[in-house]
Amino acid sequence: IGEQLAALKAGDGTKAFAHAAPGIRQQFGTAENFLAMVRAAYGALIAARYTEFLEGAVIEGNVIQPVRLVAPDNTVQVALYTMQKQPDGRWKIAGCVLAPSTVQAA
């Protein structure tokens, strides 16, 4: 997730797309389509001035990794990443949902 976030901030769609699970890769087809979708719907991932990995969990069989995102205006959101273990043992990102947080950054 950290490597994908760094790639997104750098505008490197190819590197960011490489961390996506096969279903996401199939859905978007190209790194350019994926990056355009992230910019349009998940701008908070790119704009965050600070990120913090929170304790992960398994919910209904899904591995969820929450990441706290602090925006430049100090608003806070949590990105809930669904992770998927691949046959080769590597973890890939199978989805992400942005949720508001009750925490306010100082």
C-alpha positions in Angstrom: 0.0 0.0 0.0 2.8 2.4 0.9 4.5 1.7 -2.4 1.3 2.3 -4.3 0.6 5.6 -2.4 4.2 6.8 -3.3 3.6 5.9 -6.9 0.3 7.7 -7.0 1.8 10.8 -5.5 4.6 10.7 -8.1 2.0 10.2 -10.9 3.5 6.8 -11.8 0.4 4.9 -12.9 2.4 1.9 -14.0 3.9 1.3 -10.6 0.6 2.1 -8.8 -1.3 -0.3 -11.1 1.3 -3.1 -10.4 0.0 -3.3 -6.8 -3.6 -3.9 -7.9 -5.1 -7.4 -7.6 -6.0 -9.1 -10.9 -9.7 -8.2 -10.6 -8.8 -4.5 -10.4 -6.3 -4.8 -13.3 -9.0 -6.5 -15.4 -11.6 -3.9 -14.5 -9.5 -0.9 -15.6 -7.4 -2.5 -18.3 -4.5 0.0 -18.3 -2.4 1.9 -15.9 -3.7 5.2 -17.5 -7.3 4.3 -16.8 -6.5 3.2 -13.3 -4.6 6.5 -12.5 -7.5 8.6 -14.0 -10.0 6.8 -11.8 -7.8 7.3 -8.7 -7.4 11.0 -9.5 -11.2 11.4 -10.0 -12.5 9.3 -7.1 -9.7 8.9 -4.6 -7.9 12.3 -4.7 -7.5 12.1 -0.9 -4.9 9.3 -1.4 -2.8 11.6 -3.5 -3.4 14.8 -1.6 -2.7 13.4 1.9 0.1 15.3 3.7 0.4 12.4 6.2 -0.5 8.8 6.2 -0.6 6.3 9.1 -1.2 2.6 8.9 -3.7 1.5 11.6 -4.2 -2.0 12.9 -5.6 -4.3 10.3 -8.4 -6.8 10.7 -10.1 -9.8 9.1 -13.8 -9.0 8.5 -16.1 -11.7 7.0 -13.0 -13.4 5.6 -11.6 -10.2 4.0 -8.2 -8.8 5.1 -8.7 -5.1 5.7 -5.8 -2.6 6.1 -7.0 0.8 7.3 -4.8 3.8 6.6 -5.4 7.2 8.2 -5.1 10.1 5.7 -4.6 13.7 6.9 -5.4 16.3 4.2 -3.6 19.6 3.9 -6.6 21.3 5.6 -6.2 18.8 8.6 -9.4 16.9 7.8 -9.0 13.1 8.3 -10.3 10.2 6.4 -9.6 6.5 6.6 -8.8 4.5 3.5 -10.0 0.9 4.1 -8.0 -1.3 1.8 -9.1 -4.8 1.0 -6.1 -7.0 0.5 -5.9 -10.2 -1.5 -3.1 -12.8 -1.1 -2.0 -14.0 -4.6 -1.0 -17.6 -5.4 2.7 -16.6 -5.3 2.3 -15.4 -1.7 2.4 -11.6 -2.5 -0.4 -9.3 -1.3 -2.3 -7.1 -3.8 -4.9 -4.4 -3.3 -8.3 -5.6 -4.3 -10.2 -2.5 -3.4 -10.3 0.7 -1.3 -13.1 2.6 0.4 -12.7 6.1 1.8 -14.5 6.7 5.1 -14.7 9.9 7.2 -13.0 9.8 10.5 -14.1 11.3 13.8 -10.5 12.3 14.5 -9.3 15.8 13.7 -5.7 16.5 13.0 -3.9 19.2 15.0 
